[in-house]
Amino acid sequence: MPDGMPFWEVIAADAQRVGGSVDHRASLISRHWQSFKLRRFRPSFASVFWLRVNQRIARRRFGVQLRNWRYYRFANDISEFAHIGAGFWLPHPIDVTIGSAVTIGKNATIFNGVTIGGRSVDPKEALMPRLGDNVVIYTGAKVIGKITVGDNSAVGALSLCNKDIPANSIMYGIPPNVTIKPK
């Protein structure tokens, strides 16, 4: 789990991002009931919830079966080995691809059609992006290579992001243009 946080605290942070609540201090049955209601009526939360469950059981044989089920159920390909912080939100979870060595900070928002990945298959090279806290990646953006996206930054829709983005800035277009947000 992200930053050593307990499973239900991460689920509570994810639920808060979609406007719901899961009390991580409640009884197990109550937590399951609260998360069930959110999973039933909010597909964006359901996608992230099952990703978190898959992350917990990733090294077991059942983890592969759950990943395949998630792939067909939610139409996205998010690796269970990606390091994703609490408060992760997929407003439209369709067609999102996140590589296995990607690191994403807390409270990240990723829209549909986004690809976050690297240019190498070799895990020792780890040419994967690192996204900071409170990052927003808009529809259709591609974040490729060993780059860093700073905290509180945004990547515009249909953009190709292949260079570092400083904190508190907006990246847009092809080729990438970076604008610092006014304070």
Secondary structure, 3 states (H helix, E strand, C coil): CHHHCCHHHHHHHHHHHCCCCCCCCCCHHHHHHHHHHHHHHCHHHHHHHHHHHHHHCCCCHHHHHHHHHHHHHHCCEECCCCEECCCCECCCCCCCEECCCCEECCCCEECCCCEEECCCCCCCCCCCCEECCCCEECCCCEEECCCEECCCCEECCCCEECCCECCCEEEECCCCEEEECCC
